[in-house]
């Protein structure tokens, strides 16, 4: 689920005018690419990193034995044109973290702390780093469930937090559109910019393996956070059907009064407080 946060950092740099989705990877990583890689990656842009469409062959398994992940990524471009082909690879997100570090001169953690986490009261977190000392970006983030919910609320509120604009609505609008068509075997979501977008419902999802999820229902404004609990990598669990059943769609402004329902609710609240 942490992939959404490097994307937000990229969004902040877009808001600052320092990056564009159309920026060529051959320009962004010019010093890292050899002649063959430059040729194979000549048409790839930041958009392809954000939407998991680089087709890069360097993945999480390779990263376990490679000291320099930037070198590994730049040495392993796709041998065929990957554009418009979704291929989930966490090293795409790692390269977003590299960009943030290079452009800002700060770590991804420090940049996000300054621009998002501190204003939102998020201070207790930890992010694993690669052998080069750069945050892994696509995984390795330890964050409280309530802070995950805050970041989901930031998306639902179009980048505002307690009346303060932190991230542009324009970026979040683009980030939560469908940019990659995802095979149905992954679940009922397509892919935006490092965020999952519901096929059938107006939802945005931060999805981590083994049940770490921030599911944002845009019609009702409800956010449901789960923190582990199933064995699936993506959205194959029945969890998503159950949550959609009870929290999806829209809700009326009010319900007819029910004394029985009020009594049951009060009993539940009392039991929770005991």
C-alpha positions in Angstrom: 0.0 0.0 0.0 3.0 2.3 0.4 3.4 2.8 -3.4 0.8 5.5 -3.3 3.0 7.7 -1.1 6.0 8.0 -3.5 3.4 8.9 -6.1 2.1 11.7 -3.9 5.7 13.0 -3.5 6.0 13.0 -7.3 2.7 14.9 -7.3 4.1 17.5 -5.1 7.1 18.0 -7.5 4.6 18.3 -10.4 2.7 20.9 -8.4 6.1 22.7 -7.9 6.7 22.7 -11.7 9.7 20.4 -11.3 8.3 17.3 -13.1 5.8 16.5 -15.8 4.2 13.2 -16.6 5.6 13.6 -20.1 9.2 13.8 -19.0 11.3 11.2 -20.8 13.1 8.6 -18.7 16.1 9.1 -20.9 16.3 12.7 -19.7 15.5 12.0 -16.1 18.1 9.2 -15.8 20.5 10.3 -18.6 23.7 9.7 -16.6 22.6 6.2 -15.7 21.7 4.8 -19.1 24.0 3.2 -21.6 23.5 3.5 -25.4 21.3 0.3 -25.7 19.1 1.3 -22.8 18.7 4.8 -24.2 17.5 3.3 -27.4 15.1 0.8 -25.8 13.7 3.4 -23.4 13.6 6.4 -25.8 9.8 6.5 -25.8 9.2 5.9 -22.1 8.1 8.7 -19.8 7.4 9.3 -16.1 3.8 8.3 -16.9 5.0 4.8 -17.6 6.8 4.6 -14.2 3.7 5.8 -12.5 1.3 3.4 -14.3 3.5 0.3 -14.2 4.1 0.2 -17.9 7.8 0.3 -18.3 8.1 -3.5 -18.8 11.5 -3.3 -17.0 13.0 -6.7 -16.4 14.7 -5.8 -13.1 12.4 -6.7 -10.3 12.2 -7.5 -6.5 13.9 -10.9 -6.9 16.8 -9.3 -8.7 17.1 -6.6 -6.1 17.9 -9.2 -3.5 21.3 -9.9 -5.1 22.1 -6.4 -6.7 23.9 -3.7 -4.7 23.1 -0.8 -7.1 19.3 -0.9 -7.9 19.5 2.2 -10.1 22.1 0.4 -12.2 20.1 -2.8 -12.2 17.0 -1.0 -13.4 18.8 1.0 -16.1 20.7 -2.1 -17.3 17.4 -4.1 -17.7 15.0 -2.3 -20.0 12.3 -4.3 -21.8 13.4 -5.9 -25.0 10.0 -5.3 -26.6 7.8 -2.2 -26.6 6.0 -2.3 -23.2 3.8 0.7 -23.6 0.1 0.2 -22.7 1.0 -3.1 -21.1 0.5 -3.3 -17.4 3.4 -5.1 -15.6 3.4 -4.8 -11.8 7.0 -4.2 -10.7 7.9 -2.5 -7.4 11.2 -1.2 -8.9 9.2 1.3 -10.9 8.2 2.8 -7.6 11.7 2.7 -6.3 12.8 4.8 -9.3 10.2 7.3 -8.3 11.9 7.5 -4.8 15.2 8.0 -6.6 13.7 10.9 -8.5 12.4 12.6 -5.4 15.8 12.2 -3.7 17.7 13.6 -6.7 15.4 16.6 -7.3 14.9 17.7 -3.7 18.3 16.7 -2.2 16.3 15.1 0.6 15.3 11.6 1.4 11.8 10.5 0.4 10.9 10.3 4.1 12.2 13.8 4.9 10.4 15.3 1.9 7.1 13.6 2.7 7.5 14.5 6.4 8.0 18.2 5.5 5.2 18.5 2.9 2.6 15.9 4.0 3.2 13.9 7.2 4.0 16.7 9.6 1.0 18.9 8.6 -1.2 15.8 9.0 0.3 14.8 12.4 2.1 11.7 11.1 5.4 11.2 12.9 5.7 7.5 13.9 6.8 5.6 10.8 9.8 3.7 9.4 10.9 3.1 5.8 13.4 0.4 4.8 16.2 1.6 2.4 18.1 0.0 -0.4 21.9 -0.7 -0.2 22.4 2.8 -1.6 20.4 4.3 1.3 17.4 5.3 -0.7 13.9 4.3 0.5 12.7 1.2 -1.3 9.6 3.2 -2.4 7.5 0.2 -3.4 7.7 -1.6 -0.1 9.2 -1.6 3.3 7.0 1.2 4.9 5.8 0.7 8.5 2.9 3.0 9.3 0.0 3.0 11.7 -3.5 2.1 10.4 -4.9 5.5 11.5 -2.2 7.3 9.6 -3.0 5.2 6.5 -6.6 6.4 6.9 -5.4 10.0 7.1 -3.7 9.6 3.7 -6.9 8.1 2.3 -8.8 11.0 3.6 -6.4 13.4 1.8 -7.3 11.7 -1.4 -11.0 11.9 -0.7 -10.7 15.5 0.1 -8.9 16.3 -3.1 -5.6 17.1 -1.5 -6.8 19.3 1.4 -6.3 18.5 5.1 -8.2 20.5 7.8 -8.8 23.3 5.3 -5.1 23.4 4.2 -4.2 22.6 0.6 -1.3 20.1 0.7 -1.6 18.4 -2.8 -3.3 19.7 -5.9 -6.7 18.4 -6.9 -5.4 18.4 -10.5 -2.7 15.8 -9.6 -5.1 13.6 -7.6 -7.7 13.7 -10.4 -5.1 12.4 -12.8 -3.6 9.9 -10.3 -7.0 8.3 -9.7 -8.0 7.9 -13.3 -7.4 4.6 -15.1 -4.0 4.6 -16.9 -3.5 0.8 -17.1 -6.0 -1.9 -17.9 -5.3 -4.7 -15.4 -6.0 -8.4 -16.0 -9.2 -9.4 -14.2 -7.2 -12.1 -12.4 -5.7 -9.4 -10.2 -9.2 -8.3 -8.9 -11.8 -5.8 -9.7 -9.5 -2.8 -10.0 -7.5 -1.1 -12.8 -4.4 1.0 -12.2 -3.9 4.8 -11.9 -0.7 6.4 -10.8 0.4 4.0 -8.1 -3.2 3.8 -6.9 -5.8 1.2 -7.8 -9.1 2.4 -9.4 -12.4 0.5 -9.1 -13.8 -1.0 -12.3 -17.4 -1.1 -11.2 -17.4 1.4 -8.3 -16.2 4.9 -7.7 -13.4 3.8 -5.4 -9.6 4.4 -4.9 -7.5 1.7 -3.3 -4.1 1.7 -1.7 -3.4 -2.1 -1.8 -0.6 -4.0 -0.1 0.1 -7.7 -0.1 -1.4 -9.9 2.6 -4.3 -7.6 3.3 -3.0 -4.1 3.9 -5.6 -1.8 2.3 -6.9 1.7 2.3 -10.2 1.5 0.5 -11.8 4.9 -0.3 -15.5 5.0 -1.3 -15.8 8.3 -3.1 -19.6 8.4 -3.3 -20.2 7.9 0.5 -16.9 9.4 1.8 -16.2 6.2 3.8 -12.7 4.9 4.2 -12.1 1.3 5.3 -8.6 0.3 6.5 -7.4 -3.2 6.9 -3.9 -4.2 8.1 -3.1 -7.8 7.2 -5.4 -10.8 7.4 -5.4 -12.7 4.1 -2.9 -14.5 1.9 -3.5 -12.7 -1.4 -1.1 -10.5 -3.2 -3.6 -8.3 -4.9 -7.5 -8.1 -4.6 -8.5 -11.7 -4.9 -9.8 -11.9 -1.3 -13.6 -12.0 -0.6 -12.8 -9.1 1.8 -13.4 -6.6 -1.1 -16.8 -8.0 -1.9 -17.8 -7.9 1.7 -16.6 -4.3 2.2 -18.3 -3.2 -1.0 -21.5 -4.9 0.1 -21.8 -2.9 3.3 -20.0 0.3 2.5 -20.3 0.8 -1.3 -22.7 3.0 -3.1 -24.5 6.0 -1.5 -26.3 6.4 1.7 -29.4 8.5 2.6 -29.0 11.7 4.6 -31.1 10.2 7.4 -33.0 7.0 8.4 -36.4 6.6 9.9 -36.1 6.4 13.7 -36.0 2.9 15.1 -36.1 2.4 18.9 -34.9 -1.2 18.5 -31.9 -0.2 16.4 -31.1 2.6 18.9 -31.2 0.1 21.7 -28.9 -2.3 19.8 -26.5 0.4 18.9 -26.3 1.6 22.5 -25.6 -1.9 23.7 -22.8 -2.3 21.2 -21.2 1.0 22.2 -21.4 0.1 25.9 -19.8 -3.3 25.2 -17.0 -1.6 23.3 -16.4 0.8 26.2 -16.2 -2.0 28.8 
